[in-house]
Amino acid sequence: MSPASDPIVFPPAVVAAMQAQLPAVAERTVATIVVEVPSYADAFTGEMGQAIGRAVQLALGGFLELASRPGGADPSQPIGPALEGAYALGRGEARSGRAMDALLAAYRVGARVAWRHMSETAVTAGLEVGAVARFAELVFAYIDQLSASSVAGHTDELESTGRARRQHLERLGALLLAGRPPHDLTVAAQRADWPPPRTLTAVVLPEDRARGARALLDPRTLQVTDDAPGLDPVADLAVLLVPDAGERARPTLLRTLEGRSAAVGPPRPWAQVAASYERVLRAMRLGMTAPAPAPLDTEQRLADLVLRADPDALADLRTAALAPLAKLGPGAQEKLTATLRAWLLHHGRREQIAAALFVHPQTVRYRMGQLRDLYGDRLDDPQTVLALTLALGSRPDPEAADTVARPAAPRGS
């Protein structure tokens, strides 16, 4: 038979006796919980212990009030104040960072202690022996209801605080990408309970691959999706801001991102990560890619980024630097341009130039003679060498950029 279908009504004398014992029962309950639930040894001392004692009195007092009502109200169903107190207790546990295990253990201990002392008092006050078992059933059903209310409070608190923190973290990420002042960022980090790292590295990747990557990265990694400036909203891209992923940690980051179509910026001081993000955006706008499955590492494409930062200026530089070749036919122009590029890349070392071009060293000597006739002494001028290096170090085709040599004057040939 369910508790609700078989209510119990305590005689007034029994209720009065048990109510008189409530302070002592509450005190014994708290003392036993402290002993049997070690995680509460400190939490239940002092003012906290007094508060828990009052909560126990409230809960048991609510039970006795129901049990003493005419008509047999069901004492296994707590009234509003008791349920609200249990709910608040669960929320308080969540705010303290504790799981529900300890609180539920405390409820079990409390039910046992309360039942033992109150049943003794009830029998002494005249409760019939036949009603004692029913009394026990109702007490434990009542505690189960309070436990459920505390679990609900704990869950709601975690959901609400977790949701609020996620919103604060997303807001912080958006402010970082927007390049807001350090003071604003510090306040936002404190509000999000996010300890700033030394550096942050911006990573852009498809949104459907961001969650899997984030699970493998530093737990402090921030994710920005909807508020990321500069991203096409229909491209379904996300931005990860990865803490302390520079220097020796960078290879690990790149390996983690393999196969995820990611583009990775440079590490920057955490409040300056907008610069890392801008670097990634610039590389993406220029159509830079990396051989699959490797991510695009912008640190390995610095020369391309510099040379292609202003395409019009680079085109003008290339036209001016190669002007002496403009009057030649297409075939001769192509051969001399290739020879000039190899001469720059290999610093005038004839044997290496010949090997790179698959020609005889004498052919290199002949072509370099032609080039010196066209350029004259300018091939010995550092500024001309620099201009030619920039002009020939990157081709107009974005998919085919040569390695840029250092702008050092080559040795004569």
N, C-alpha and C positions, 0 to 999 in steps of 0.2 A: 504494500500500500504506500502511495506517495505521500510525502510530508504535507502537501497541500490538501489532500483528501482526508487527512486525519489530524485536524488541529488539536492543540492542547491549550487548556486554560489553567493557569496557576492560581491557587487560592491567594487572596490578598496577603495573608500572613507569610506565605512562602516568598512572594514577590518582595515584600518589605524586608525580609531577612536577607535576601540575595542583593537587593539594592544597597543595604547597609554595608555589605562586604565588597562592593565594587572597587573602592579605592585600594583596599588590601589586595584584591585579586589582580588589579591592574599593576600594582607594584611587583607582585610575585611574577606576573607574566613577563614584564620587562626584564627582571633579573634573570629569569630562566633563558630568555632569548639571548641575552648577552653571553651567557655561558655556552649555550648550544649552537648558536650561529655566530662564529668568530668574527665574521666580517662586520658585525654590528657592535663589536665590543666597544669601539670608540664612538660610533655614531649615536648610540643610545644613552650615552652618559650626559650629565649636565642638563641643559635646557632641552636638548633633543629627547632625552629620556623622559623628561616631564611631559613633553608634547605627545610622545607615543603613549605614555600612560593615560593622558586625557583621551587620546583616540581609542584606546582599549575600553575605557569607561563609556565613551559615547557608543561604541559598537555594542557592548554588552547591555548598556542601558536601553538601547533601541530594541534589542531582543526581548528584554523583560517587559518593555512597554507593550509590544505586540502580544506577548504571552499572557498579559493580564487583561487584555481587552475583552469585554463581554462579547459573546458570539463566536469566540474562537478564531481570531485572526491568525494567519499562518506565520509563526515566528521564524520560519526558514527564509522568508523573503524580507530582507532589510528595508527599512524605511529610508526616505530621501537623505536626511543628514548623514546617516551611517554610510550609505553608498557614495555620497559626495566626498566624505572624508577618506574612504578607501581609494576613490579615484584620484584625489589630490595626493595621497600617499604614493601611488604609482607614478604620477607625474614627477613628484619630488625625487624618487629613485632614479628616473631617467635623467633628470637635470644633474644629479650627483654622479652620473656616469656608471651606475651600478645596473647589473642585469636583474631580472626578476627572480632568479633562483633564491637569493637570500631572503627576499621579502616573502615569497611563498613558503619557505622553510619557517620563517618567523610566524606566519599565519598558522601553520600546523602545530608548532610548539605552543603558540598562544591558545589555540583551541583545546589542546590537551590539558594545559594548566588550568584554563578557565573552567573546563568541564569538571576536572577533579575537585577543585575547591568549591565551585558553585553547587555541584551535586551533593557534596557533603552538607553544605548549608541548607539546601532544599530538603533533604531527607530529615535533617535535624528539626527543620521548621514544620515538618508534617507532610511533605510530599509523599504520596503513596509509592510504594516500591514498584508497583506495576507501571507507573508513569516515568520511572527513571530512565529506562531504555529509550522510550520515546523522546525524552528530554535530550539524551545524547544525540540521537539521530537529527533532531532539529538544530542543535548547537552546531554540529559539523556541516549540515546543509547551509546554515546561515553563514558560516565562515567561508564555504565554497563560493557563495554569492559575493562576499566581500573580496575574495581573492580575484574573482573574475572582473570585478569593477576596477581593482588595482591594475590588473593586466591591461585593461582597456585604457586606463590613464597613462600607463607606461608607453603603450604603443602610440597613442595619440601625441604624446610629448615628443617621442623620437621622430615621428613623421613630420610634425610641425617644425621642430628645430632643424631636422635634416633638410626639409624643404626650404626653410629660411636661409640656412647656411649655403645650400646650393645656389640660391638666388644671389647671395652676397658674393660667392666665388665667381659666378658668371659675370656679375657687375664689375668685379675687380679685374677680370680678364679683359673686358671691353674697355675699361679705363686705361689699362696698360697699353693696349693696341692703339688707343687714341693719343697716346703720348701726353697724358695729363701730368701736371706738376707733381713733384715728389711728395709734397704735403698731402695732396688729395689721395695719392696712392697709398701712403702710410695709413691714413685714416680708414680707407677702404679695406686694407689688409687686416687691420685690427678688428674691424666690424665683422669680417669673414673668418676671424680666428685662424688666419693663415700666416705662419712665420715666414718672412721673406728669406729666400736663399741668397747666395752670393751672386749668381748669374741666372739668367733665363735664356733659353734657346727657342726660337719660333719654329714650329713645324706645321706645314699645311699638307693635308691629305684628305682623301674622300671621307665624308662623314660616316659612311657605313663601316669604315675600317678604323675609325678613331677609337671606338670603345675597346676593341681588342688590343690596340697599341697602348692605350692608356693603362690598361690592367697590368702591363709589363713594365711600366715606367714608375718613376718616383711618385709616391702617393700625393705629393704636393702639386703635381702637374695640373695646370688649369686648362679648361677647354672652353673655347668660344666658337659659337656657331652662327647664331642669328645676328649678333651685333658686330661681327668682324668687318671693319671697314676695308673696302677695296676688293672684296670677294663677290663674284657673281652669285646672287642669291639662288639662281636656278642650277648652279653647278654642284650643289650638295657637297660643299667642302667645309671642313672644320679646321680650326687652329688649335694646336696644343702648345702650351708654354711650359717647357720642360726645365726643371731646376737643376742647376749645377751639372750640366752635360757638356762642359768644355774640357779642353786639354785631354787628359788620359781617359775621361769618361766618354768622349765623343765617339770613338770606334764602337763602343758598346751600344750607344744610341743608334748609330747607323745600322748595325747588325739587327737591332730590334725592329727597325723600320723596313727591313728588306721585304720586298713583295707587297708593299702597301701603297705604292705610287706616291710616296711622300717627297716633299721638298724641304730641305733643312737649312735654316739660317745660321749665322754665327752666334756664339754666346756673347751676351752683353750684360752689364750690371742690371739687376732685376728691374729697376725703375726705368731703364732705357731699352727694354726689349722691343719697343716699337721700331727701333732701328733694325733689329734682326728681322722683324716681320716685313719691313719695307724691302729689305734685301731679297727675301723670298719672293715677294710680289714682283719685283723687278725682273728676277730670273724667269718667273712664269710668263710675264708679259713678253719677254724676248724669245719665248718658245724653247727655252733650254730643257733638255731632257738628259737622262742618264741611262746607261745600258741596264735593262732589266736583269735581275730584280732589285738592283741597287737603288737607293733613294738618290735624288738630286742633292748633292752636297755643294752648296754655294761657295764654301771655302776652297773647293778645288776648281772653281770657275771664276776666280777673281779677275784674271786677265780678260776673259770674255766680257765680264760685266763692265769693266772699265772701258774697253774698246767699243762696246756697243751701247754705252750709256747715252750717246748722242749720235744716232745713225747719220744724220745730215752732216755733222762736223766730220765724222770719220770718212764719209764719201768725199767731202771736199779735200780732206787731207790726202786721201788716196789719189785723187785726181792731180793734186799739185805735186805730190812726191813722185808720181810715175809719169809726169808730163814729158820728160826726155824720151820716153818710149812710145809716145802717142803717135808719132809719124811712121812707125814701123808697120809692116804688114802683120796680120793676125798670127801667122806661124812664128815669125821672128819675135814678136812681142811676147807670145806665150813662153817660148824657150828662155828668153832673157829674163823675164819676170820670175820664172821658176829658178833660174840660176841665181838671181839676186836674192831671192828668199833663202835659198840654201846657203848662200855666202854669209848672210846675216845669222842664220840659225847655227851654223858651224864655225862662226868666227874666222872665216877665211881659210880654214884648213882644207886644202885642195883635195886630198885623198878622201876625206869624209864627204866633201861636196860631191865628188864624182860617184862615190858609192850610193849616196842618197838619190842622185839623178840617173844612175845606171848608165853613165857615160865614162869615157876615158879621161884621165886627168888633163891631157892635152886639150880636150874639148872644153874643159872648164877654163883653162888658161886663155883659149881663144875667145870664149864668150865674155870673160872678165875684161879682156882687152876692148871688146866692143862696148861694154858698159862704161869703162873708163873714158872711152872716146865720147860717149853721150853725156856723162855726168862730170867729167873733168875732176878737178881737185875736191869737189863736193863729197865724194865718197870717203874722204879723210876727215870731213867735218862732223864732229859729234852730233850737232843738231840735225844734219841731214840723215845721219845713221839712225837717230832716234825717230825721225819722221818716217823713214823707210821701214823701220821695224814695226811701228804702229800700223802703217799702211798695209804691210804684207803679213803681219802677224795674225790678222783675222780676215777671213773672206766674207764677202757680202752674204753668202748662203748661211743662214743660222745653223743649219745642221752640219756644217763642215768648217770648224774653226781650228786653225793650226795652233800649236803651242807657241807662245810668244817668247822669243829669246831676250836675254838681257840686252839693253841698248848700249853695249860696249863696242868700241870701234874695232872691227875685225882686222886681223893681221893682213898685210898685203899678200897678193898672189901673183 
